Amino acid sequence: MSTDQKNLPESARRVASLLQSLGHDKPVVLLAETGRTSAEAAAGLGCEVAQIAKSIIFRRVSDNAPVLVVASGSNRVDEAKVAARVGELGKADARFVREATGYAIGGVCPIGHTVKPVMLLDEDLFNYDSLWAAAGHPHAVFNLTPEQLEAMTGAPIADVALRA
């Protein structure tokens, strides 16, 4: 892991700058291996998979608005629960994700989007004192608390997990 902010990819530098402007005191960290999946990120960070705040983008069918669900890394998102709150969902392909967020899939940060998304935060994230979220690049992450995530995004907390 590297915390040298000068060596960050451009998209991660943008996130680091945004975090600094928000008064966030933790650096953007570059993982030696990719953090494209929650399991990969958790392995690189030495934390539980559930502590990864993964950003999942959907497309709302009625108006093509981006819908961002920030979910615990151990949860699958229940699309029916999300749709009940925000409207019918469609798939978001890589082009839609890049255009709507400004980030590539695997590095979507919960803040700093090109288009302000409709957002929901997984209530299960609040079971942990410390989370890690993508910082604009598949190798870049940053640490924060669930309360900081809520304050940064202004997103409502919801039950979004698919439960057996």
C-alpha positions as CSV (number, residue, x, y, z in Angstrom):
1,M,0.0,0.0,0.0
2,S,1.2,3.5,-0.8
3,T,-0.1,6.8,0.7
4,D,2.1,9.0,-1.5
5,Q,-0.5,11.4,-2.9
6,K,1.9,12.6,-5.7
7,N,1.9,9.2,-7.3
8,L,-1.9,8.9,-7.5
9,P,-3.6,8.4,-10.9
10,E,-5.4,11.6,-12.1
11,S,-8.9,10.4,-11.0
12,A,-7.6,9.5,-7.6
13,R,-5.9,12.8,-7.2
14,R,-9.2,14.5,-8.0
15,V,-10.8,12.5,-5.2
16,A,-8.0,13.3,-2.8
17,S,-8.5,17.0,-3.6
18,L,-12.2,16.7,-3.0
19,L,-11.7,14.9,0.3
20,Q,-9.3,17.6,1.4
21,S,-11.8,20.3,0.5
22,L,-14.3,18.5,2.7
23,G,-11.9,18.5,5.6
24,H,-11.4,14.7,5.5
25,D,-8.1,13.9,7.2
26,K,-7.4,10.4,5.8
27,P,-5.3,10.0,2.6
28,V,-6.2,8.1,-0.5
29,V,-4.3,4.8,-0.5
30,L,-3.1,2.9,-3.5
31,L,-3.4,-0.8,-3.2
32,A,-0.6,-3.0,-4.6
33,E,-3.2,-5.2,-6.2
34,T,-6.5,-4.2,-7.7
35,G,-9.4,-3.4,-5.5
36,R,-12.0,-4.0,-8.3
37,T,-13.9,-6.4,-6.1
38,S,-14.7,-6.1,-2.4
39,A,-12.8,-9.3,-1.7
40,E,-9.7,-8.0,-3.5
41,A,-9.8,-4.7,-1.7
42,A,-10.4,-6.3,1.7
43,A,-7.4,-8.7,1.1
44,G,-5.2,-5.8,0.2
45,L,-6.3,-3.8,3.2
46,G,-6.5,-6.6,5.8
47,C,-10.1,-5.8,6.7
48,E,-13.4,-7.7,6.6
49,V,-15.1,-7.8,3.2
50,A,-18.2,-6.2,4.9
51,Q,-16.1,-3.1,5.6
52,I,-15.7,-2.3,1.9
53,A,-18.3,0.4,0.9
54,K,-18.9,-0.7,-2.7
55,S,-20.5,1.7,-5.1
56,I,-23.1,0.0,-7.4
57,I,-24.6,2.1,-10.2
58,F,-28.0,1.5,-11.7
59,R,-30.0,3.5,-14.3
60,R,-33.5,4.6,-13.3
61,V,-35.7,3.7,-16.2
62,S,-38.1,6.6,-16.0
63,D,-35.5,9.4,-16.5
64,N,-32.1,7.7,-17.1
65,A,-30.9,9.1,-13.8
66,P,-27.9,7.4,-12.2
67,V,-28.8,5.5,-9.0
68,L,-25.9,4.9,-6.7
69,V,-26.2,2.3,-3.9
70,V,-23.3,2.2,-1.5
71,A,-23.4,-1.3,-0.1
72,S,-21.5,-3.3,2.4
73,G,-19.0,-5.5,0.4
74,S,-20.4,-8.7,1.8
75,N,-24.0,-7.9,0.6
76,R,-25.6,-8.4,-2.7
77,V,-28.0,-5.5,-3.5
78,D,-31.7,-6.4,-3.7
79,E,-32.8,-4.5,-6.8
80,A,-36.4,-4.9,-5.8
81,K,-35.8,-3.1,-2.5
82,V,-34.0,-0.3,-4.3
83,A,-36.6,0.0,-7.0
84,A,-39.3,0.2,-4.4
85,R,-37.6,3.4,-3.1
86,V,-36.4,5.1,-6.3
87,G,-38.4,3.6,-9.2
88,E,-37.8,0.9,-11.8
89,L,-34.1,0.1,-12.4
90,G,-32.2,-0.7,-15.5
91,K,-28.7,-1.9,-16.1
92,A,-25.9,0.6,-16.2
93,D,-23.2,-0.3,-18.8
94,A,-19.6,0.8,-18.5
95,R,-20.2,3.8,-20.8
96,F,-23.2,5.0,-18.7
97,V,-21.2,4.6,-15.4
98,R,-18.3,6.6,-16.8
99,E,-20.5,9.4,-18.2
100,A,-22.7,9.6,-15.1
101,T,-20.0,9.3,-12.4
102,G,-16.7,10.4,-14.1
103,Y,-15.2,7.1,-12.9
104,A,-14.6,3.7,-14.4
105,I,-16.3,0.6,-13.0
106,G,-14.2,-0.8,-10.2
107,G,-13.2,2.7,-9.0
108,V,-16.5,4.5,-8.5
109,C,-16.2,6.8,-5.6
110,P,-19.3,7.6,-3.4
111,I,-18.7,11.3,-4.0
112,G,-17.6,13.7,-6.8
113,H,-19.9,12.5,-9.6
114,T,-20.4,14.2,-13.0
115,V,-24.2,13.9,-12.5
116,K,-25.6,14.0,-9.0
117,P,-27.0,10.5,-8.5
118,V,-30.0,9.3,-6.6
119,M,-28.3,7.6,-3.6
120,L,-29.0,5.0,-0.9
121,L,-26.6,3.8,1.8
122,D,-26.7,0.2,3.0
123,E,-27.8,0.2,6.7
124,D,-25.3,-2.7,7.3
125,L,-22.4,-0.3,6.8
126,F,-23.3,1.2,10.1
127,N,-22.3,-2.0,11.9
128,Y,-18.7,-1.0,11.5
129,D,-16.5,1.8,12.9
130,S,-14.3,1.9,9.9
131,L,-15.0,1.6,6.1
132,W,-13.0,1.7,2.9
133,A,-14.4,3.2,-0.3
134,A,-13.1,3.4,-3.8
135,A,-11.3,6.7,-4.6
136,G,-11.8,7.0,-8.3
137,H,-9.5,4.2,-9.5
138,P,-9.5,0.4,-9.2
139,H,-6.3,0.6,-7.1
140,A,-7.3,3.6,-5.0
141,V,-9.3,3.7,-1.7
142,F,-9.9,5.9,1.3
143,N,-10.9,5.2,4.9
144,L,-13.9,6.8,6.6
145,T,-16.6,6.1,9.1
146,P,-20.2,5.3,8.2
147,E,-21.1,8.7,9.7
148,Q,-18.6,10.5,7.5
149,L,-20.0,8.7,4.5
150,E,-23.5,9.8,5.4
151,A,-22.4,13.4,5.9
152,M,-20.4,13.5,2.6
153,T,-23.2,12.0,0.5
154,G,-26.3,13.2,2.3
155,A,-27.8,9.9,1.2
156,P,-30.6,8.2,3.1
157,I,-29.9,4.9,4.9
158,A,-31.9,1.9,3.7
159,D,-32.2,-1.8,3.8
160,V,-30.8,-2.7,0.4
161,A,-29.4,-6.1,1.0
162,L,-30.6,-9.3,-0.6
163,R,-31.4,-11.6,2.4
164,A,-32.0,-15.3,2.1
